[in-house]
Amino acid sequence: MQDSKEIFSAKDIRFHYDRGPIVLDKLSFTVRAGEKIVLLGENGSGKSTLFKLMTATERPVEGQLYWQGEPYNYHKKFLRKLYSQLGLVFQDSEEQLFAASVEQEVSFGAVNLGLSEDEVRARVDHALTMTRTQPLRDRPLEQISFGEKKRVSIADLLVMDNKLLLLDEPTAWLDNRSSSQIVEVLEELSQSGVTIIVSTHDVDLAWALADRILILGQGRLLHDGTPEEAFNNHEAIAKAGLHLPLLLSFDKLLQEHFAAAGKPARSLADLEAKMKTLSAN
């Protein structure tokens, strides 16, 4: 991953709304092609504001953003290039979807690119397949579930051939089954080479999905590293107002139980290995 091409970076970003308090303070990080990043923090930590800066709907007060090494300049030519390669999936899909049917919704962006009919059809088929919404293509948007609308919103961006997808709380308000479907889709997209940044306060989602976690707290970047490193940084977790994922909490309880009983410590990995052995026999 370290040899991957840098596609986005932020250098010493500071931001506040009008004359209000600082929302983001001296934020610096780099995104490389193919990464699967979770931006983790409680509500009010600055996650949504950072996405607004990345999509150029807001401008930093200080510092500089770069897209593929080029500084953001907010002119039409730059913005056209940015929006052709970077897309945002809203937290509320109702704000993003507007067409009558799923196929009309997903094809809209490709048609606006002036592509041939065959190319539009090929891109729509690919986007629907990747998001597992192919069976829904003829359905009216008003007749599909909220979780299905989330996946259609992702298809909207895939048809544009975006290289970086930003997803704001993609599992918000979803049941476990719909959340799992979103995670599976994002895993497949990542494997296909799409760069992904997910904004969430859900530590279990972060643990299940991320290759790399950026912890935001009070507008500052408190940690940048692997999921294991992130959740072992107890100071950053505490400052961000977060807690351990359920699996890690259970693992910790197991460790404490066996230590108190004076027995050899076991972990979830040990238990999983034992279960596999028993299943094989």
C-alpha positions as CSV (number, residue, x, y, z in Angstrom):
1,M,0.0,0.0,0.0
2,Q,2.9,2.4,0.7
3,D,3.9,2.2,-3.0
4,S,0.4,3.1,-4.2
5,K,-0.2,6.4,-5.9
6,E,-1.2,9.4,-3.7
7,I,-4.6,10.6,-4.9
8,F,-5.5,13.1,-2.1
9,S,-3.8,14.9,0.7
10,A,-4.6,17.5,3.4
11,K,-1.8,19.7,4.8
12,D,-2.4,21.6,8.1
13,I,-6.1,22.2,7.5
14,R,-8.0,24.6,9.7
15,F,-11.7,25.4,9.3
16,H,-14.5,27.1,11.1
17,Y,-18.0,28.3,10.0
18,D,-18.2,32.1,9.7
19,R,-16.8,33.4,13.0
20,G,-17.7,30.3,15.0
21,P,-15.3,27.9,16.9
22,I,-12.6,25.9,15.1
23,V,-14.2,22.7,13.7
24,L,-11.0,21.2,12.2
25,D,-7.5,22.1,13.5
26,K,-4.2,21.4,11.8
27,L,-5.4,18.3,10.0
28,S,-2.9,16.5,7.8
29,F,-3.2,13.1,6.1
30,T,-2.7,11.4,2.8
31,V,-4.9,9.0,0.8
32,R,-3.4,6.5,-1.6
33,A,-5.1,4.6,-4.4
34,G,-6.8,1.4,-3.3
35,E,-7.0,2.2,0.4
36,K,-10.1,1.4,2.5
37,I,-10.2,4.0,5.2
38,V,-12.6,4.6,8.1
39,L,-12.9,8.2,9.4
40,L,-14.0,7.4,13.0
41,G,-15.4,9.9,15.5
42,E,-18.4,10.9,17.5
43,N,-21.0,13.3,16.1
44,G,-19.5,16.8,16.1
45,S,-16.0,15.6,15.7
46,G,-15.6,17.2,12.2
47,K,-16.2,14.2,9.9
48,S,-18.9,15.7,7.8
49,T,-17.1,19.0,7.6
50,L,-14.0,17.2,6.3
51,F,-16.1,15.6,3.6
52,K,-17.4,19.0,2.6
53,L,-13.8,20.3,2.3
54,M,-12.8,17.2,0.2
55,T,-15.7,17.7,-2.1
56,A,-15.0,21.5,-2.4
57,T,-18.4,22.6,-1.0
58,E,-16.4,24.4,1.7
59,R,-12.9,25.9,1.7
60,P,-10.3,25.6,4.5
61,V,-9.5,28.8,6.4
62,E,-5.9,27.7,6.5
63,G,-3.9,24.9,4.9
64,Q,-4.1,23.3,1.5
65,L,-5.9,20.3,-0.1
66,Y,-4.4,18.4,-3.0
67,W,-6.1,16.2,-5.6
68,Q,-3.5,13.9,-7.3
69,G,-0.8,16.4,-6.4
70,E,-2.7,19.5,-7.7
71,P,-3.8,22.1,-5.2
72,Y,-7.5,22.7,-5.0
73,N,-8.3,26.0,-6.8
74,Y,-12.1,25.9,-7.1
75,H,-12.2,26.9,-10.7
76,K,-14.6,25.2,-13.0
77,K,-12.0,23.2,-14.9
78,F,-10.5,21.8,-11.7
79,L,-13.9,21.1,-10.1
80,R,-15.1,19.2,-13.3
81,K,-12.0,17.0,-13.0
82,L,-12.5,16.5,-9.3
83,Y,-16.2,15.5,-9.5
84,S,-15.4,13.1,-12.4
85,Q,-13.2,11.1,-10.0
86,L,-14.5,11.7,-6.5
87,G,-18.0,11.1,-5.3
88,L,-20.0,11.4,-2.1
89,V,-22.8,9.0,-0.9
90,F,-25.0,11.0,1.4
91,Q,-26.1,9.7,4.8
92,D,-29.7,10.1,3.7
93,S,-30.2,8.6,0.3
94,E,-33.5,10.4,-0.1
95,E,-31.5,13.6,-0.6
96,Q,-29.5,12.0,-3.4
97,L,-32.0,10.0,-5.5
98,F,-34.5,11.7,-7.8
99,A,-35.3,9.6,-10.9
100,A,-38.5,7.4,-11.3
101,S,-36.8,4.0,-11.5
102,V,-33.5,2.4,-10.4
103,E,-32.2,2.1,-14.0
104,Q,-33.1,5.7,-14.8
105,E,-31.4,6.9,-11.7
106,V,-28.1,5.0,-12.3
107,S,-27.9,5.8,-16.0
108,F,-28.4,9.5,-15.5
109,G,-24.8,10.3,-14.8
110,A,-23.4,8.2,-17.7
111,V,-25.9,9.8,-20.1
112,N,-24.8,13.3,-19.0
113,L,-21.2,12.3,-19.8
114,G,-22.2,12.0,-23.5
115,L,-21.3,8.4,-23.7
116,S,-22.6,6.1,-26.4
117,E,-25.7,4.0,-25.7
118,D,-23.7,0.8,-25.6
119,E,-21.2,2.3,-23.1
120,V,-24.0,3.7,-20.9
121,R,-25.6,0.2,-20.9
122,A,-22.3,-1.4,-20.0
123,R,-21.6,1.0,-17.2
124,V,-25.1,0.6,-15.7
125,D,-24.9,-3.2,-15.9
126,H,-21.5,-3.1,-14.1
127,A,-22.7,-0.6,-11.4
128,L,-25.9,-2.6,-10.7
129,T,-23.9,-5.9,-10.6
130,M,-21.3,-4.5,-8.2
131,T,-23.9,-3.1,-5.8
132,R,-26.2,-6.2,-6.1
133,T,-29.1,-4.0,-7.3
134,Q,-29.4,-5.7,-10.7
135,P,-32.8,-7.4,-9.7
136,L,-34.1,-3.9,-8.8
137,R,-33.3,-2.1,-12.1
138,D,-37.0,-1.8,-13.3
139,R,-38.4,-1.0,-9.8
140,P,-39.6,2.5,-8.9
141,L,-37.4,4.1,-6.3
142,E,-40.3,4.6,-4.1
143,Q,-40.8,0.8,-3.9
144,I,-37.4,-0.2,-2.7
145,S,-36.1,-0.3,0.9
146,F,-33.8,2.3,2.5
147,G,-30.9,-0.2,2.5
148,E,-31.5,-0.8,-1.2
149,K,-31.5,3.0,-1.8
150,K,-28.1,3.2,-0.2
151,R,-26.7,0.6,-2.7
152,V,-28.4,2.5,-5.6
153,S,-26.6,5.7,-4.4
154,I,-23.3,3.8,-4.6
155,A,-24.2,2.6,-8.1
156,D,-24.9,6.2,-9.0
157,L,-21.2,7.0,-8.5
158,L,-19.8,3.8,-9.9
159,V,-21.4,4.5,-13.3
160,M,-19.4,7.7,-13.3
161,D,-16.2,5.6,-12.9
162,N,-15.2,7.5,-9.7
163,K,-11.8,6.6,-8.3
164,L,-12.5,7.7,-4.7
165,L,-15.9,7.1,-2.9
166,L,-16.7,9.0,0.3
167,L,-19.6,7.5,2.3
168,D,-21.2,9.4,5.1
169,E,-22.5,7.0,7.8
170,P,-23.4,4.3,5.1
171,T,-25.1,2.0,7.6
172,A,-27.0,4.6,9.5
173,W,-30.7,3.6,10.2
174,L,-30.1,0.1,8.6
175,D,-30.9,-3.3,10.2
176,N,-28.1,-5.9,10.6
177,R,-28.9,-7.6,7.3
178,S,-28.8,-4.4,5.2
179,S,-25.7,-3.2,7.0
180,S,-23.9,-6.5,6.2
181,Q,-24.9,-6.1,2.5
182,I,-23.3,-2.6,2.5
183,V,-20.1,-3.9,4.0
184,E,-20.0,-6.8,1.5
185,V,-20.5,-4.4,-1.4
186,L,-17.7,-2.1,-0.1
187,E,-15.3,-5.0,0.3
188,E,-15.9,-6.1,-3.3
189,L,-15.5,-2.5,-4.6
190,S,-12.2,-2.2,-2.6
191,Q,-11.0,-5.5,-4.1
192,S,-11.8,-4.1,-7.6
193,G,-9.5,-1.1,-7.0
194,V,-11.9,1.6,-5.8
195,T,-10.5,3.8,-3.0
196,I,-13.0,4.1,-0.2
197,I,-13.4,6.5,2.8
198,V,-16.2,5.8,5.2
199,S,-17.3,8.3,7.9
200,T,-18.9,6.7,10.9
201,H,-19.1,6.7,14.7
202,D,-19.8,2.9,14.6
203,V,-16.7,1.2,16.1
204,D,-17.9,-2.3,15.1
205,L,-18.3,-1.1,11.4
206,A,-14.8,0.4,11.6
207,W,-13.3,-2.8,12.9
208,A,-15.1,-5.0,10.3
209,L,-14.3,-2.8,7.3
210,A,-11.2,-0.7,7.7
211,D,-7.6,-1.3,6.5
212,R,-6.7,2.0,8.1
213,I,-8.5,4.1,10.7
214,L,-8.3,7.9,11.2
215,I,-9.7,8.8,14.6
216,L,-11.1,12.4,14.9
217,G,-11.8,14.0,18.1
218,Q,-12.6,17.7,18.8
219,G,-11.5,18.6,15.3
220,R,-8.1,17.0,15.6
221,L,-6.6,13.9,14.1
222,L,-5.9,11.7,17.2
223,H,-4.6,8.6,15.5
224,D,-3.8,7.3,12.0
225,G,-3.0,3.6,11.6
226,T,-4.3,0.0,11.3
227,P,-7.5,-1.0,13.2
228,E,-5.3,-3.0,15.6
229,E,-3.2,0.1,16.3
230,A,-6.2,2.4,16.5
231,F,-8.0,0.4,19.2
232,N,-4.9,-0.2,21.1
233,N,-4.4,3.5,21.4
234,H,-6.6,3.8,24.5
235,E,-5.8,7.5,25.0
236,A,-7.1,8.4,21.5
237,I,-10.2,6.2,21.9
238,A,-10.9,8.0,25.3
239,K,-10.3,11.5,23.9
240,A,-12.6,10.7,20.9
241,G,-15.4,9.5,23.3
242,L,-15.4,6.1,21.6
243,H,-15.3,2.5,23.0
244,L,-13.9,-0.8,21.9
245,P,-15.7,-2.9,19.2
246,L,-17.9,-5.7,20.6
247,L,-15.4,-8.4,19.6
248,L,-12.5,-6.7,21.2
249,S,-14.5,-6.0,24.3
250,F,-15.4,-9.7,24.5
251,D,-11.7,-10.7,24.0
252,K,-10.7,-8.3,26.8
253,L,-13.2,-9.9,29.1
254,L,-11.9,-13.4,28.2
255,Q,-8.4,-12.3,29.0
256,E,-9.4,-10.8,32.4
257,H,-11.5,-13.9,33.3
258,F,-8.7,-16.4,32.7
259,A,-6.1,-14.1,34.4
260,A,-8.3,-13.9,37.5
261,A,-8.8,-17.7,37.5
262,G,-5.1,-18.3,37.2
263,K,-5.4,-20.1,34.0
264,P,-3.5,-19.7,30.7
265,A,-4.9,-16.7,28.8
266,R,-7.1,-17.4,25.8
267,S,-8.2,-15.1,23.0
268,L,-10.9,-15.1,20.4
269,A,-8.3,-16.3,17.9
270,D,-7.7,-19.3,20.2
271,L,-11.4,-20.1,20.5
272,E,-11.9,-19.8,16.7
273,A,-9.0,-22.2,16.1
274,K,-10.5,-24.6,18.6
275,M,-14.0,-24.4,17.0
276,K,-12.4,-25.1,13.5
277,T,-10.6,-28.1,14.9
278,L,-13.8,-29.5,16.4
279,S,-15.8,-28.8,13.2
280,A,-13.2,-30.7,11.1
281,N,-13.5,-33.7,13.4
